[in-house]
Amino acid sequence: MEFVDYYKILELNKTASADDVKKAYRKLARKYHPDLNPNDEAAKKKFQQINEANEVLSDPEKRKKYDQYGENWKHSEAYEQARQQQQSRQQHQQGAQSRTESFSDEDFSEYFESMFGGGNGRSRQTRYRGQDYNYELHLNLTDVYTSHQQTLSVNNKNIRLTIPAGVEHGQTIKIKGHGGEGANGGPNGDLYITFAVTNNTAFKRNGHDLSGSIELDLYTAILGGDITIDTLNGKVKLKVAPETQNQTKVKLKGKGLPVYKQEGVFGDLYITYTVKIPTNLNDREKALFTELSKLRQHGN
């Protein structure tokens, strides 16, 4: 398999910080995301490489192994074990004097091949678990109101995924066995999907609850009446009580977001009334408000 330079894929150098890796991944993942590049096989392949590179370079332990062993980073522990065993043999055979200095990379490479296959030695066919993949799935808040299915393209494979209602921004789920293929009969890696949820509504999210404000005209606030508001699952009629004060808050039970993996359980929607004072009054309106003011004063 051709060696892939993960730093080159993310357009970074080896001194890049963890934050640099994160920023580069997000920038390139958006650029080459299949949803933005339909029927573009080159973009699809690039997107897969970006996810693979991020999976390694965003993990400090994996990155350390990759920096040290390059394309053989997955087998770093086996390399170290093979190196130690060979050094131990040489030291035992040659005496207490260190023979490590004469143990060249070429000697080690041949010894490793004889242990794990690929050379003239007898292969032990050591099994290796496949690589885990990370995937960031972008959704709108309205998308997570109900469970739905999406087809993801990961490593040239289409995966039909049911996205449960109520998933949180930043939440990660694992799909077992949908990562990279194992070597020599080893198990496949897993696929980790992280949800990036964008709030595309006029409401503010607070866990499973939603909140927002509704402008109320002065006359409805004073006299009361019915108004209609939009919620995530349709329009709802509210009855405004007479003499409603500015910044009054009302709760619409069960009109918030669904609770993850709890069928039929929802948060609440909180609405704050903002009373709007009328402007550009004509003379007649001003006179009426003046008369009302005098009545209020005499009444007191």
N, C-alpha and C positions, 0 to 999 in steps of 0.2 A: 504494500500500500504506500502510495506517495506521501511523504512527510508534509504536514500542513503546519505552517508557522502561525500559531494563534495570535502572536503579537501583530504580525502583518495583517491578519484578517481584521483585527479591531483597530488597525492604523495607529498602533502604539509602539513605543520602544520598551525595552526590558526594565527601565527605571520607573515606569508608570505606577502611580499610586493606586490603591484600591478604589478610591473615588474616581480616578481617571478611567479605570476599567468600567466602572458602573455607568459613567456618563457616555463613554464611547459605545457601550453596548446598547443603551437606550436610543441613542442617536441613530445608529446603523440599523437596529431592529425596526424602528419606525420607517426608515427609508426603504428597506427591502422586504417589509412585511407582505406576505402573499395577498392580503386583502387590498393592498394598495398597488400591487403588481400582478393582476390576474393574468393567467396564461403566459407568464414570463418565467421560463424554466431557469434561466440564468439567475434571476432575482431569487427564485425559490431555493436554488442551491446555495447562493450566497447567504440567505437567511439561516439555513441550516448550519452552515459553517460558523456564522456569528454566534448562534446559540451554543454550539459545541465549544467554541473558544471561550465564551463567557463562563460556561460550566466549569472549565478548568482554571482560568485566570482569576475568577472571583472567589475561589476557594484557596485560602493561604497554603494549606497542606498540599493540595494538588499542584498548585503553582510552583511550590518549592521543588517538587519532584520533576515537574515539567522542565524547569530551568536547569536542573542537574542532568536529567537523562534524555531530554528531547522527546523524540518519537517513541522511545521505550519507557516513558514515565510510568505507564500502567504496571510495568513489571519491575519497578524500582526495588521492592523488597526482595524479589528473587535475585536480582543483580547483586544486591548487598550480601545476600546469603551465599551466593556462588563465589563472590570475591573472598569472603571470610573463610569459606571452606578451602579454597585453593591456597590462600595464604597459610592457613593452618597446616595443610599438607606439606607445603614447601618448607615451612619452618621445622616441621617434624622430621622431614627427610634431610634437610641440610644442617640441622643443628640449631642452637639457640641464636646464632647470628641471623639478623633479619635479612630475608630474601625479598622483602616487599619491593625494594627498589628495582629489582630485576624483573618484576612482574609487570609486563607491558600491557597496554590496552589491547594489543593484538592477541597476546596470550589469553587475556581475560575473555575477549570476544569469542575465541575458539572454544574456551572452556565452557562458556555460557551456552554456546550453540550445542555442545555435546550433551549438556544437561537438558536443554529445553527445546531441542530440535532445530533444524535449519542447516546443520553442518553434516560432517561425516560421522559424528558420534551417534549413539543410540538415543533417540528421543524418549523422554519420559512422559510426553504429552500432558504436561501440567495444565490443569483447567484454570481459566481466568474469567472472572465475572466481567460482563460488559460494562461500558461506561454509562453513567447516569446522564440524562439530558435535562436541561432547564428550558422552560418555554414561558414567555410572558404573554398572557392573553388579555387584550384590551376590550373592555365592555363599558357600556353606558349604564347609569343607575337604573334606567327603565328596563334594561335587559335582564337585571337580576330580580325583577319583581315576580317573575314566574319561572319555573324550571323550563329549560329548552335544550335543544341539541345543536351542536356545532360539529363540523368536520375539520379537524386540524391536519396539516401536512407537516410531519416531523420525520426527518431523515428518510425522505422519499416514500414515506408510508402515510396513508390516510387513516386517521383515528377518529371514530365517531364517539363524541363525548357528550354525556348528559350533564349540563351545568345546573346544579341545584339552585333553587331560589334562595335569595338571602346571602349569597357569598359576599365576603367583606373585601374591601380594598387591601391588597397586600397578602391575602390569604393564599396558602399554597396547599395543593392536594397532590397525592402521589398515585400514579398509575403503574402498577407493578408489571415489570417485564416488557415495557415499551421503550426502553432505552437502547443503548448499543448492543450489538450481538456479542455473546461471550465467545472466548477463544477455546479451541480444543474441547468443545462440548460443555463449556462453562455456562452458567445462567446469564440471561440477558440483564442489562442494567434496568433501572426504573426511569420513568418520566415524571418530572416535577413541574407542575403548572402553577404559576403565580398569577393571580388576577390583579389587573390594574383597572379599577373602576372609576370612571369619570362621572361626576354629578352633572347631568344634562338637564336638570329640573330647576325650578324656581325655589325649591325647598332646601333647607339646610339639614344635613343628616347628622344625627347623634345616636350612633348605634343603630337600633331598630326603629327609633323614633324620627319623625320629620317635623320641621317647624317652618313657618312662613308668616308673612303679614298680608293682610287684606285691607285695602283702602275703603273706608266707610264714609258715605256722605253725611253731612251734619244732620240732615232731616231724618234719615233712617236711624241714626244714632239716638236722636231725641225721641222720635215717635215709635221706633221699632219697625220691623218689617221682615220680609224674606229676601235672602240673597242666594246666589248660586256660585259655588267655587269649584275649581278643578282639583281632583286628586289623582293619584297614580292609577287608579282603576275606574275613572269616570267622574262625572259631575255629581255634586252633592248639594242639596238645598239646606240652608241654615236659617233658623229663625232668630233674628236679632231682637233682644229684649229692649223695651223702651228705656230711655235714659242710660244707654250704654256709654261708659266712659272711654276716653282715649287710652290705648294700650291694654284694654281688656283682653284677656287670653281665654280661649275656649279649647276644649280637647275633643277631638273626634276619635273615639276609641276604635282601635283595629284598622285605622286608615294609614298606618305607617308602613314600614317594610316587613316582609316576611322574615321569620326567624329561621336561620339555617338548619335544615333537616328536622324541623318541627312542623309537620303538616297542619295547616290551618291556624297557626299562631302568628300574629302580627303585632308590630309596635303601634304606637299612636301618632296622630297628627295634631300638632298644636298650632292654632291660628291666633295671631295677635291683630286686633283691630286698630287701624290708624285712622282717626277721624280727620276728615279733610274739611278745612274751613273754606267757605265759598269766597271767591274773589270777584272783582269787577262788578260790584253791586250797583244797581241803578237806584235812582232817587226813591222810588216806591219801596224797594227792598230795604233800603237804609231806614226809611221812615217806619217800616214795620218792626225792624230790629230795635229801633229807638223806643217805639211804643211797648215792645215786649220788655225791654230793659226797665222802663218806668213801672210796668205792672209788677215785675219781680221785686223792684225796690219798695213799692207800696205794700206788696204782699208780705214783705219782711217787717 
